[in-house]
């Protein structure tokens, strides 16, 4: 047995016996460090003749490769063992009972969405959905919003980067769902379109992402009277009060004509505004008769079909009904807030039992 064979056997044995990363590093330095045994052998090659180097270099290189391979394998085995040990120490017994503080609850926004669906289903409305990434035709042009309208400005709208056939945006309202429904479904149409929307705004009553619900009716002989009755019925059912009073004020929206802001009466109780009565007025939603240009853009004859539309913020409805003063905690994920304002999974809204049950 040559001296190189013996050195390799000794080094591989030392590597295999290393019980820690520190011990393994010590073996590596002793063999491959600047003053290591294998390194010293490699340095002798420079003083040899070409013939000697040709004969002695391959065994020394083979020794070096064997040591490097053995050290890498031993290091990987030690790391796997350390990981297995850590995983064994850090396991969580999921069979333990969950603490009451982390019991899941229904978010107020989800609860209000269920309440809206329940109320409007009783009025004959279906729930419609659409993409949250929209092209500007569905989000603006088809809704009679001109190129110069401030709603298209970069400081209000999130535009998507990249090359697209049309400019793409995060939808600023759920109105594109109305457009898609009118283009794919024959009247009569009765839908609500709840969902996430996006605008560049953030304060106590505005967030960059928020929830909105819009309603649409397309039929023959539709008037503002139908709109007012629908909104009055909806708000009385949602706030579960018979003394809800509405006031419609003339307004302007590009996609409706005529347009109206809808105010609801409120009273002051314990220093807070409570929906119901008529001590004051609070704006809750926008509405109007669908503009003939919007109906025509969807391929329908505005002389034959008429309709109304309305929209409001779901988050705002939740704040008004359940007494929340700040919109930002809706999206903070604070378990304490959720425990206070959240709903049990058994709190399923029904018109017979009360949508706020």
C-alpha positions as CSV (number, residue, x, y, z in Angstrom):
1,X,0.0,0.0,0.0
2,X,1.4,3.4,-1.0
3,X,1.7,6.4,1.2
4,X,-1.1,8.1,-0.8
5,X,-3.5,5.2,-0.3
6,X,-2.8,5.3,3.5
7,X,-3.3,9.1,3.6
8,X,-6.6,8.7,1.7
9,X,-7.8,6.0,4.1
10,X,-6.9,8.1,7.1
11,X,-8.5,11.3,5.8
12,X,-11.8,9.5,4.8
13,X,-11.9,7.9,8.2
14,X,-11.4,11.3,9.9
15,X,-14.2,12.8,7.7
16,X,-16.6,9.9,8.6
17,X,-15.8,10.3,12.3
18,X,-16.4,14.0,12.4
19,X,-19.3,14.6,14.7
20,X,-19.9,18.3,14.1
21,X,-19.5,21.0,11.4
22,X,-16.6,22.4,13.4
23,X,-14.8,19.0,13.5
24,X,-15.4,18.5,9.8
25,X,-14.0,22.0,9.0
26,X,-10.9,21.1,11.0
27,X,-10.4,18.0,8.9
28,X,-10.9,20.0,5.7
29,X,-8.3,22.6,6.8
30,X,-5.8,19.9,7.8
31,X,-6.1,18.3,4.3
32,X,-6.9,21.1,1.9
33,X,-5.9,24.3,3.7
34,X,-2.9,26.4,2.8
35,X,-0.7,24.2,5.0
36,X,-2.7,21.0,4.6
37,X,-1.3,17.6,3.7
38,X,-2.9,17.3,0.3
39,X,-2.1,20.9,-0.5
40,X,1.6,20.3,0.3
41,X,1.6,17.3,-2.0
42,X,0.1,19.4,-4.8
43,X,2.8,22.1,-4.3
44,X,5.6,19.5,-4.9
45,X,4.4,19.0,-8.5
46,X,5.8,22.4,-9.5
47,X,9.4,21.2,-8.8
48,X,9.1,18.0,-10.8
49,X,10.2,17.2,-14.3
50,X,7.5,16.8,-16.9
51,X,8.0,13.0,-16.8
52,X,7.7,12.8,-13.0
53,X,4.7,15.2,-12.9
54,X,2.9,13.0,-15.5
55,X,3.4,10.0,-13.3
56,X,2.7,11.5,-9.8
57,X,0.1,14.2,-10.5
58,X,-2.9,11.9,-11.3
59,X,-2.8,10.0,-7.9
60,X,-2.5,13.2,-6.0
61,X,-5.3,14.9,-7.9
62,X,-7.4,11.7,-7.3
63,X,-6.7,12.0,-3.6
64,X,-7.8,15.7,-3.6
65,X,-11.0,14.9,-5.4
66,X,-11.8,12.0,-3.1
67,X,-11.4,14.2,0.0
68,X,-13.5,17.0,-1.5
69,X,-16.3,14.6,-2.4
70,X,-16.3,12.9,1.0
71,X,-16.3,16.3,2.8
72,X,-19.3,17.5,0.7
73,X,-21.2,14.2,1.3
74,X,-20.5,14.3,5.0
75,X,-21.6,18.0,5.3
76,X,-24.8,17.3,3.4
77,X,-25.6,14.3,5.7
78,X,-25.0,16.5,8.8
79,X,-27.2,19.3,7.5
80,X,-30.0,16.8,6.8
81,X,-29.7,15.4,10.3
82,X,-29.8,18.9,11.8
83,X,-32.9,19.7,9.8
84,X,-34.6,16.5,10.8
85,X,-33.8,17.2,14.4
86,X,-35.1,20.8,14.2
87,X,-38.3,19.7,12.5
88,X,-38.8,17.1,15.2
89,X,-38.3,19.7,17.9
90,X,-40.5,22.3,16.3
91,X,-43.6,20.2,15.4
92,X,-47.0,21.5,16.6
93,X,-49.6,19.1,17.9
94,X,-52.6,20.1,15.8
95,X,-54.8,17.8,17.8
96,X,-54.8,20.2,20.7
97,X,-58.0,22.3,21.1
98,X,-57.8,25.7,19.4
99,X,-57.8,28.7,21.7
100,X,-61.0,30.8,21.6
101,X,-58.9,33.8,20.6
102,X,-58.0,32.3,17.3
103,X,-61.4,30.8,16.4
104,X,-62.2,31.8,12.8
105,X,-64.9,34.4,12.1
106,X,-66.6,35.7,9.0
107,X,-65.3,39.1,7.9
108,X,-67.9,41.9,7.9
109,X,-67.4,42.5,4.2
110,X,-68.2,38.8,3.5
111,X,-71.2,39.0,5.8
112,X,-72.5,42.1,4.0
113,X,-72.0,40.5,0.6
114,X,-74.1,37.6,1.8
115,X,-76.8,40.0,3.0
116,X,-76.9,41.8,-0.3
117,X,-77.2,38.6,-2.2
118,X,-80.0,37.5,0.0
119,X,-82.0,40.7,-0.3
120,X,-81.6,41.1,-4.0
121,X,-82.3,37.4,-4.7
122,X,-85.7,38.0,-3.0
123,X,-86.2,40.9,-5.5
124,X,-85.4,38.7,-8.5
125,X,-81.8,39.7,-9.1
126,X,-79.0,37.3,-10.0
127,X,-75.3,37.8,-8.9
128,X,-72.9,38.5,-11.8
129,X,-69.1,38.6,-11.7
130,X,-66.3,39.7,-14.0
131,X,-62.5,40.0,-14.3
132,X,-60.7,42.4,-12.0
133,X,-58.2,43.2,-14.7
134,X,-60.1,45.1,-17.4
135,X,-59.4,46.8,-20.7
136,X,-60.2,50.5,-20.9
137,X,-63.0,49.9,-23.4
138,X,-65.1,47.9,-20.8
139,X,-64.0,50.0,-17.9
140,X,-64.4,53.5,-19.5
141,X,-65.3,53.8,-23.2
142,X,-68.4,51.5,-23.2
143,X,-69.7,53.4,-20.1
144,X,-69.6,56.7,-22.0
145,X,-66.6,58.0,-20.2
146,X,-64.7,60.3,-22.6
147,X,-60.9,60.2,-23.1
148,X,-60.5,63.5,-21.3
149,X,-62.5,62.4,-18.2
150,X,-60.4,62.8,-15.0
151,X,-61.4,59.2,-13.9
152,X,-59.0,58.0,-16.5
153,X,-56.0,59.9,-15.0
154,X,-53.0,58.0,-13.8
155,X,-53.5,59.4,-10.3
156,X,-56.9,57.8,-10.0
157,X,-56.5,54.6,-12.0
158,X,-53.9,51.7,-11.8
159,X,-52.7,51.0,-15.3
160,X,-50.9,47.8,-16.1
161,X,-47.5,47.9,-17.7
162,X,-46.6,46.0,-20.9
163,X,-47.8,45.7,-24.4
164,X,-51.5,45.1,-24.8
165,X,-53.9,45.6,-27.7
166,X,-55.8,48.0,-25.4
167,X,-54.7,49.7,-22.2
168,X,-55.3,47.4,-19.3
169,X,-56.4,48.6,-15.8
170,X,-57.4,47.3,-12.4
171,X,-61.1,48.0,-12.7
172,X,-62.1,51.2,-10.9
173,X,-65.7,50.0,-10.4
174,X,-67.8,46.9,-11.1
175,X,-69.7,48.6,-13.9
176,X,-67.7,46.6,-16.6
177,X,-69.7,43.6,-15.3
178,X,-72.8,45.4,-16.4
179,X,-71.4,45.9,-19.9
180,X,-70.3,42.2,-20.2
181,X,-73.7,41.1,-19.0
182,X,-75.6,43.3,-21.5
183,X,-73.4,42.0,-24.3
184,X,-73.8,38.3,-23.5
185,X,-77.4,38.1,-22.1
186,X,-80.7,39.1,-23.7
187,X,-83.0,41.3,-21.7
188,X,-84.8,41.4,-19.4
189,X,-81.7,41.7,-17.1
190,X,-81.7,42.0,-13.3
191,X,-78.3,41.6,-11.7
192,X,-76.1,42.8,-8.9
193,X,-72.3,42.9,-9.3
194,X,-70.4,42.8,-6.1
195,X,-66.6,42.6,-6.0
196,X,-63.2,44.2,-5.5
197,X,-62.3,47.4,-7.1
198,X,-59.1,49.6,-7.2
199,X,-58.4,53.3,-7.1
200,X,-55.3,55.2,-6.1
201,X,-56.6,56.6,-2.8
202,X,-55.9,56.0,0.9
203,X,-57.2,57.6,4.1
204,X,-59.6,56.8,6.9
205,X,-62.5,56.4,4.5
206,X,-60.7,55.3,1.3
207,X,-58.3,52.4,0.5
208,X,-56.5,51.5,-2.8
209,X,-58.6,48.3,-2.9
210,X,-62.2,48.3,-1.8
211,X,-65.5,46.5,-2.3
212,X,-68.4,47.7,-4.4
213,X,-71.8,46.5,-5.4
214,X,-73.6,47.7,-8.5
215,X,-77.1,46.8,-9.6
216,X,-78.5,46.8,-13.2
217,X,-82.1,46.4,-14.5
218,X,-82.7,46.4,-18.3
219,X,-86.3,45.9,-19.5
220,X,-89.1,47.6,-21.3
221,X,-90.9,50.6,-19.7
222,X,-88.4,51.1,-16.8
223,X,-88.7,54.4,-15.0
224,X,-87.1,56.3,-12.1
225,X,-90.1,55.1,-10.0
226,X,-88.8,51.6,-10.3
227,X,-85.4,52.7,-9.3
228,X,-86.6,54.6,-6.2
229,X,-88.8,51.6,-5.1
230,X,-85.9,49.2,-5.5
231,X,-83.5,51.3,-3.5
232,X,-86.0,52.0,-0.8
233,X,-86.9,48.3,-0.4
234,X,-83.2,47.3,-0.4
235,X,-82.1,49.9,2.3
236,X,-85.1,49.1,4.6
237,X,-84.2,45.4,4.4
238,X,-80.5,45.9,4.8
239,X,-80.7,48.2,7.8
240,X,-83.7,46.3,9.1
241,X,-85.7,49.5,9.8
242,X,-89.0,50.7,8.4
243,X,-88.3,54.3,9.1
244,X,-85.6,54.6,6.4
245,X,-86.3,57.7,4.3
246,X,-84.6,58.4,0.9
247,X,-83.8,61.7,-0.8
248,X,-82.7,61.7,-4.5
249,X,-80.6,64.7,-5.6
250,X,-79.8,65.5,-9.2
251,X,-76.2,64.6,-10.1
252,X,-74.0,63.6,-13.0
253,X,-72.5,60.3,-14.0
254,X,-71.4,59.7,-17.6
255,X,-73.1,56.3,-17.8
256,X,-76.6,57.4,-16.5
257,X,-79.0,60.1,-17.6
258,X,-80.7,61.4,-15.6
259,X,-78.4,60.7,-12.6
260,X,-79.2,61.0,-8.9
261,X,-77.2,60.8,-5.6
262,X,-79.2,58.9,-3.0
263,X,-79.2,60.3,0.6
264,X,-80.7,58.4,3.5
265,X,-82.0,59.9,6.7
266,X,-80.3,59.4,10.0
267,X,-80.8,60.2,13.7
268,X,-78.2,60.9,16.4
269,X,-78.1,58.3,19.1
270,X,-75.4,58.3,21.8
271,X,-73.4,60.8,19.7
272,X,-73.4,58.5,16.6
273,X,-75.3,58.6,13.4
274,X,-77.8,55.8,13.1
275,X,-79.6,55.1,9.8
276,X,-83.3,55.8,10.1
277,X,-85.4,58.9,10.7
278,X,-84.7,62.3,9.2
279,X,-82.6,64.4,11.7
280,X,-80.1,64.7,8.9
281,X,-79.1,63.3,5.5
282,X,-76.2,61.1,4.5
283,X,-75.1,60.1,1.0
284,X,-75.0,56.3,0.6
285,X,-75.0,55.6,-3.2
286,X,-75.2,56.9,-6.7
287,X,-77.8,55.9,-9.3
288,X,-79.6,56.8,-12.5
289,X,-81.2,55.7,-15.7
290,X,-78.8,53.8,-17.9
291,X,-77.6,56.2,-20.6
292,X,-78.8,55.4,-24.1
293,X,-75.2,55.5,-25.4
294,X,-74.3,52.7,-22.9
295,X,-77.2,50.6,-24.1
296,X,-76.3,51.1,-27.7
297,X,-72.6,50.3,-27.1
298,X,-73.8,46.9,-25.8
299,X,-75.7,46.1,-29.0
300,X,-79.2,46.9,-27.7
301,X,-81.7,49.3,-29.1
302,X,-82.2,52.2,-26.5
303,X,-85.6,53.0,-28.1
304,X,-86.8,49.5,-27.1
305,X,-84.9,48.9,-23.9
306,X,-84.5,51.1,-20.8
307,X,-83.0,50.5,-17.4
308,X,-81.6,51.8,-14.2
309,X,-78.3,51.3,-12.4
310,X,-77.0,52.0,-8.9
311,X,-73.8,51.5,-7.0
312,X,-72.4,51.8,-3.5
313,X,-69.4,50.8,-1.4
314,X,-69.8,47.5,0.5
315,X,-67.2,48.5,3.0
316,X,-69.2,51.8,3.6
317,X,-72.4,49.8,4.1
318,X,-70.7,47.6,6.7
319,X,-69.4,50.7,8.5
320,X,-72.8,52.3,8.6
321,X,-74.7,49.2,9.8
322,X,-72.2,47.8,12.3
323,X,-70.8,51.1,13.8
324,X,-67.2,51.1,12.4
325,X,-65.4,54.5,12.2
326,X,-62.3,53.6,10.2
327,X,-62.0,51.7,6.9
328,X,-58.3,50.8,7.2
329,X,-58.7,48.0,9.9
330,X,-60.8,46.1,7.4
331,X,-57.6,45.1,5.7
332,X,-55.2,44.9,8.6
333,X,-55.9,41.3,9.5
334,X,-55.9,42.1,13.3
335,X,-57.5,39.2,15.1
336,X,-58.7,41.4,17.9
337,X,-60.7,43.5,15.4
338,X,-62.0,40.4,13.8
339,X,-63.0,38.9,17.1
340,X,-65.0,42.1,17.9
341,X,-66.6,42.8,14.5
342,X,-66.5,39.3,12.9
343,X,-69.5,37.0,12.5
344,X,-70.0,33.3,13.4
345,X,-70.0,30.9,10.5
346,X,-73.6,30.1,11.6
347,X,-74.7,33.7,11.1
348,X,-76.3,33.0,7.7
349,X,-78.4,36.0,6.7
350,X,-82.1,35.4,5.8
351,X,-84.9,37.8,5.1
352,X,-87.2,35.8,7.5
353,X,-84.7,35.8,10.3
354,X,-83.1,39.1,9.6
355,X,-80.2,39.8,7.3
356,X,-78.1,41.0,10.3
357,X,-78.8,37.9,12.3
